[in-house]
Amino acid sequence: MTAPTATTCLWYDDTAEEAAMLYTSLFEDARILNITRQVGGDKAFIVEMELLGQRYTMMNGGPRYKLSPAVSIQVYVETQEEIDRLWTALGEGGEEMRCGWLADRFGLSWQILPKALSQWMSDPKTAPAVGAAFLQMVKFDIATLQRAADGATA
């Protein structure tokens, strides 16, 4: 017996292939694994992709259900330049939200986060100051968060 596997399935109206092409263009080692076309047509029904080591199934299921911020993909990055690059690319035609969240033009929500955020937020000394700082932000600013963390431990 083989071990079970899990993947996240994301429901799109009819833009799954276009979305997968954007997402895989933004991340190193990301790739589209398979596209299942609708019977009798060229339109994608199921798109399977791998992004940052995670597998996703994207389905063109029609307009019945919509993506919402209740589900988001968290991406942890090292630099402000990487936050800025992803924020710009994913946010084009989408909607910016608070605390590092944005919804792309397809409706999928993303959190573009500095890698150090987990460490800052798990430290009782820095968590209150860093939390207060990021609650004021839309896109995360690493330098401002670092100053908040440094000030809490000084």
C-alpha positions in Angstrom: 0.0 0.0 0.0 1.3 3.4 -0.9 1.3 6.4 1.5 -1.5 8.9 1.0 -0.8 12.2 -0.6 -2.5 15.6 -0.3 -2.9 18.6 -2.5 -4.8 21.8 -2.3 -7.5 22.2 -4.9 -8.3 25.7 -6.0 -11.6 26.5 -7.8 -11.6 29.0 -10.7 -14.4 30.0 -12.9 -12.4 29.6 -16.2 -8.9 31.1 -15.6 -7.0 28.2 -14.0 -4.5 27.7 -16.8 -3.8 31.5 -17.1 -3.4 31.7 -13.4 -1.0 28.7 -13.3 1.1 30.2 -16.1 1.5 33.4 -14.0 2.3 31.7 -10.8 4.9 29.3 -12.3 6.6 32.3 -14.0 7.2 34.0 -10.7 8.9 31.3 -8.7 12.1 29.4 -9.4 11.5 25.6 -9.9 7.8 26.1 -10.2 6.2 24.1 -13.0 2.9 23.0 -14.6 2.7 19.2 -14.1 -0.3 18.4 -16.2 -3.3 20.0 -17.9 -6.5 18.0 -18.5 -8.6 19.5 -21.2 -12.3 19.5 -21.3 -13.8 16.8 -23.4 -14.3 18.0 -26.9 -12.4 21.3 -26.4 -9.1 23.0 -25.9 -10.1 24.7 -22.6 -8.3 23.4 -19.5 -10.5 21.7 -16.9 -7.8 20.6 -14.4 -4.3 22.2 -14.1 -1.8 20.6 -11.8 1.2 22.7 -10.7 4.0 22.6 -8.3 5.0 25.8 -6.5 7.7 26.1 -3.9 7.6 22.3 -3.4 3.8 22.2 -2.9 1.4 20.7 -5.3 -1.8 22.4 -6.3 -4.8 21.3 -8.4 -6.6 24.1 -10.1 -10.0 23.5 -11.5 -12.1 25.5 -13.9 -15.4 24.7 -12.2 -17.5 27.6 -13.3 -18.9 30.6 -11.5 -20.7 28.8 -8.6 -17.9 29.1 -6.0 -15.4 31.9 -5.6 -11.9 32.0 -4.0 -11.8 34.1 -0.9 -9.2 35.4 1.7 -10.3 32.5 3.9 -7.6 30.5 2.0 -4.3 32.1 1.0 -0.8 31.0 -0.1 1.9 32.2 2.3 5.2 32.9 0.7 8.2 33.6 3.0 11.0 35.6 1.4 14.4 36.9 2.6 14.5 40.4 1.1 12.5 43.6 0.6 13.3 43.3 -3.2 11.6 39.9 -3.3 8.5 41.2 -1.4 8.3 44.1 -3.8 8.7 41.9 -6.9 6.0 39.4 -5.9 3.7 42.1 -4.6 3.8 44.0 -7.9 3.4 40.9 -10.1 0.7 39.3 -8.0 -1.1 42.5 -7.2 -1.5 43.7 -10.8 -5.2 43.8 -11.4 -5.9 42.5 -7.9 -6.6 44.0 -4.5 -4.2 44.9 -1.8 -5.2 44.1 1.8 -3.7 44.7 5.2 -0.9 42.9 6.9 0.9 41.6 3.8 -2.2 40.1 2.1 -3.3 40.7 -1.4 -5.7 39.0 -3.8 -4.4 38.5 -7.4 -6.6 39.3 -10.5 -7.9 35.7 -10.4 -9.1 36.0 -6.8 -6.5 33.9 -5.1 -5.2 35.4 -1.9 -1.5 35.6 -1.1 0.5 36.6 2.0 4.0 37.8 1.0 5.9 37.6 4.3 9.5 38.2 5.5 11.1 34.9 6.7 12.0 36.6 10.0 8.4 37.2 10.8 7.9 33.8 12.4 10.9 34.3 14.6 9.8 37.8 15.7 6.2 36.7 16.4 7.2 33.7 18.4 9.5 35.7 20.7 7.5 37.2 23.6 9.9 40.1 23.7 9.5 41.2 20.0 6.0 40.0 19.2 4.0 42.9 20.6 6.1 45.6 18.9 6.4 43.7 15.5 2.7 42.9 15.6 1.8 46.6 16.3 4.0 47.6 13.4 2.6 45.2 10.8 -1.0 46.0 11.7 -0.2 49.5 10.3 1.1 48.0 7.0 -0.4 46.9 3.7 2.7 45.5 2.1 5.3 44.4 4.6 8.4 46.7 5.1 11.2 44.5 6.5 13.3 47.5 7.7 10.4 48.9 9.7 9.7 45.5 11.2 13.3 45.0 12.0 13.4 48.3 13.8 10.4 47.4 15.8 12.0 44.1 16.8 15.3 45.8 17.6 13.6 48.4 19.7 11.7 45.8 21.7 15.0 44.0 22.7 17.1 47.2 23.4 
